[in-house]
Amino acid sequence: MLRTRLLWIGIGFSVSSAAISHFVWKDLMLHRYALSSDMKRKFDALEERILNLESVPYHDSNPTPEIEG
């Protein structure tokens, strides 16, 4: 009877720890995917802004007058 109880306690702890580790692993993977997706979205937006800046012609707002002499 004592062996049976120890066996069931061992099985219970094993199943509980497996379920907890499964949910923790799943949550970590979901967080990792969300982080990589967010970073990709931000880098795409940054690249688009850089391309827009590169396509705008540069106008010097403070031109230096040419000295004739």
C-alpha positions as CSV (number, residue, x, y, z in Angstrom):
1,M,0.0,0.0,0.0
2,L,2.9,2.4,0.8
3,R,4.5,1.6,-2.6
4,T,1.3,2.2,-4.4
5,R,0.9,5.6,-2.7
6,L,4.5,6.5,-3.5
7,L,4.0,5.4,-7.1
8,W,0.9,7.6,-7.5
9,I,2.6,10.6,-5.9
10,G,5.5,10.2,-8.2
11,I,3.3,9.9,-11.2
12,G,1.3,13.0,-10.0
13,F,4.4,15.1,-9.6
14,S,5.8,13.9,-13.0
15,V,2.5,14.8,-14.8
16,S,2.2,18.1,-13.0
17,S,5.8,19.1,-13.7
18,A,5.4,18.1,-17.4
19,A,2.3,20.2,-17.7
20,I,3.9,23.2,-16.1
21,S,7.0,23.0,-18.2
22,H,4.9,22.6,-21.3
23,F,2.9,25.8,-20.6
24,V,6.1,27.7,-19.6
25,W,7.9,26.5,-22.8
26,K,4.8,27.4,-24.9
27,D,4.6,30.9,-23.3
28,L,8.4,31.5,-23.8
29,M,8.1,30.5,-27.5
30,L,5.1,32.7,-28.0
31,H,6.9,35.6,-26.4
32,R,10.0,35.0,-28.6
33,Y,7.8,35.0,-31.7
34,A,6.1,38.2,-30.7
35,L,9.4,39.9,-30.0
36,S,10.9,38.9,-33.3
37,S,7.7,39.9,-35.2
38,D,7.7,43.3,-33.4
39,M,11.4,43.8,-34.2
40,K,10.9,42.9,-37.9
41,R,8.0,45.4,-38.1
42,K,10.0,48.2,-36.5
43,F,13.1,47.5,-38.8
44,D,10.8,47.5,-41.9
45,A,9.3,50.8,-40.8
46,L,12.8,52.2,-40.2
47,E,14.0,51.0,-43.6
48,E,11.0,52.6,-45.2
49,R,11.8,55.9,-43.5
50,I,15.4,55.8,-44.6
51,L,14.4,55.1,-48.2
52,N,12.0,58.0,-48.1
53,L,14.8,60.3,-46.7
54,E,17.2,59.1,-49.4
55,S,14.7,59.8,-52.2
56,V,14.1,63.4,-51.1
57,P,16.6,65.7,-52.8
58,Y,18.8,67.6,-50.4
59,H,18.2,71.4,-50.3
60,D,20.8,73.4,-48.5
61,S,18.8,75.7,-46.2
62,N,21.9,77.9,-45.5
63,P,23.6,78.5,-48.8
64,T,27.0,80.2,-48.6
65,P,27.3,83.2,-51.0
66,E,30.0,82.9,-53.5
67,I,32.8,85.4,-53.2
68,E,33.9,87.0,-56.4
69,G,37.3,88.4,-56.6
